[in-house]
Each structure stands twice: as C-alpha cells, then as structure tokens.
C-alpha cells in the first residue's frame, strides 16, 4: 500500500521532507535579514527586535500539527445490531444487508496550528483495500460531511451527528429539539431535514467537530473518498472527524485503508518584513509559503475491523 501516490490526487507536490527544507530556508534568511538591510540596520534596536521576531515565527511554523489518528473508530452495522436496538431496517437496506456488511468508519484528525494562527484549508483522501482486486473492495455508502451540511455546520458549532435506521447521517433529535426553538427559517428547515426521525439514531451521536464554512466531498459509491474543507477554524486545537459508511461484500475477510491529508495555514499575519524574507527565498520556497506552508500527513491502517 503506497499512500504517497494519493498525494497526486490532491494535486499536492509538497512532501514532509520538502517542508522542513523550506522552513529551514526561511529560518536561515530570517537570521541574516538584518545584514541584508545594510549597516544602518545593524545598530537599529527595532531591526534587531524584528529579526528576533522573524526567527521566532520560523520556529512556530515548524510546530504545527496536522495528522490522522493511528487508529480508526469502526462500528459494525449488521442485522444483529438492528435487532438488538429493536429497530427494523427499511426493505431496500434489509436486502443489501443480506449481501453486504456495513461499517461506520470514523476518521479522527488532530489539527494544532501555530500560536495565534489557523488552518484555512484541509484536504483528505481515504482509500479502502487499495491493493485488492475490484471485487474485493468496499465502497462508500454514505459520507460525512458533504456539501448539504455546510449551512448547518457554519451556524451551529458543537453539532452531534449519528446514523438513523437508513444508515444516513442525521442530527441527534434530542439536541436538535433544544436548538430548533431558537432558530429561524431557512436554517430551521435545514436542520429539521437532517434530524433523525421517530426511530432516532441507531449509532451515535458523535461530535464531529467540523468548523469549516465550505465543504466539498467526492466518492460516494466509490472505493476512495475525498474531502476539501475551507474556512479558518479556531486558533486552538481542533479534532475533526470524517465519517464513512462502508458497504463491504460479505466474502471480504479483512479491511485495510490508507489516507493522506494536507493542511494550509493562514498568513494574514504577514507583515511587509515577512514578505521581504519570502522575496529572498528560492522560487519554490517562496511558492511554498504563498500556498500556505502546507503540512502533510499519511497513514496506513491495517485490519480495521478486527477490533470492531
């Protein structure tokens, strides 16, 4: 399983070793920035303070975290699960359950930006059983989040979501009841449409901690799922989860997965002096910072259903 190949699907050429090289280049130039300004700057306390600020910034830029959890959270969704909850699956799903196993796979991510900063874009791809023949690969039956959740997530932080009897992602009805009384149309109608019905949730709720204003997802019905989430979140640590309901042929004995992600930082803090440092960098190094100093991560998960 080669997770590196998935970076091509993201259109992202930056690899972790390249990132460290560009950060080191920034640090080196920041340290010599005063000398580049000429002799008058050598004796200027303000310029010396600026140099120190630039070096501190370079140090902070190397300490962001954007990474997958080494363990996926997997919940089996078989007929026994429904019977234990005294819930009946709709007829079309009951027929699918005769031929397929279903699993909810939650993909935890940890995002820790530099102090005072944030990530403006996060892209992820997760692929299942990448080395198997087509007949031995599961597909994504449902994906969370997708575009339909944008408005709700933008207006409602702390959203709890689970699966209903149709194995569709829905809002926790108990939480929604308390929230709906304070909302006006059309957001109220959006939430009502995404709220679980009388049967409630058969799995969850989970806190997915998605704080992005724009969401694009691809891959429903496919073996590979791609998310793009844009909009600056909190400047403190985030722990978003991505959710997939997998439809798995019963003859498949084990499930593996690979994933890649790339997170782009905000640079609205840039001053003219920082811009000057970037202008002194190599063309690739300058482009790296203009893109948002992307940080990448990859992960291989093997036999993800063994502990489910």
C-alpha positions, 0 to 999 in steps of 0.5 A: 500500500503506497499512500504517497501516490494519493498525494497526486490526487490532491494535486499536492507536490509538497512532501514532509521532507520538502517542508522542513527544507523550506522552513529551514530556508526561511529560518536561515534568511530570517537570521541574516535579514538584518545584514541584508538591510545594510549597516544602518540596520545593524545598530537599529534596536527595532531591526534587531527586535524584528529579526528576533521576531522573524526567527521566532515565527520560523520556529512556530511554523515548524510546530504545527500539527496536522495528522490522522489518528493511528487508529480508526473508530469502526462500528459494525452495522449488521442485522444483529445490531438492528435487532438488538436496538429493536429497530427494523431496517427499511426493505431496500437496506434489509436486502443489501444487508443480506449481501453486504456488511456495513461499517461506520468508519470514523476518521479522527484528525488532530489539527494544532496550528501555530500560536495565534494562527489557523488552518484555512484549508484541509484536504483528505483522501481515504482509500479502502483495500487499495491493493485488492482486486475490484471485487474485493473492495468496499465502497462508500455508502454514505459520507460525512460531511458533504456539501448539504451540511455546510449551512448547518455546520457554519451556524451551529458549532458543537453539532452531534451527528449519528446514523438513523435506521437508513444508515444516513447521517442525521442530527441527534433529535434530542439536541436538535429539539433544544436548538430548533426553538431558537432558530429561524427559517431557512436554517430551521428547515435545514436542520429539521431535514437532517434530524433523525426521525421517530426511530432516532439514531441507531449509532451515535451521536458523535461530535464531529467537530467540523468548523469549516464554512465550505465543504466539498466531498467526492466518492460516494459509491466509490472505493476512495473518498475525498474531502476539501474543507475551507474556512479558518477554524479556531486558533486552538486545537481542533479534532475533526472527524470524517465519517464513512459508511462502508458497504463491504461484500460479505466474502471480504475477510479483512479491511485495510485503508490508507489516507493522506491529508494536507493542511494550509495555514493562514498568513494574514499575519504577514507583515511587509518584513515577512514578505521581504524574507519570502522575496529572498527565498528560492522560487519554490520556497517562496511558492511554498509559503504563498500556498500556505506552508502546507503540512502533510500527513499519511497513514496506513491502517491495517485490519480495521475491523478486527477490533470492531 
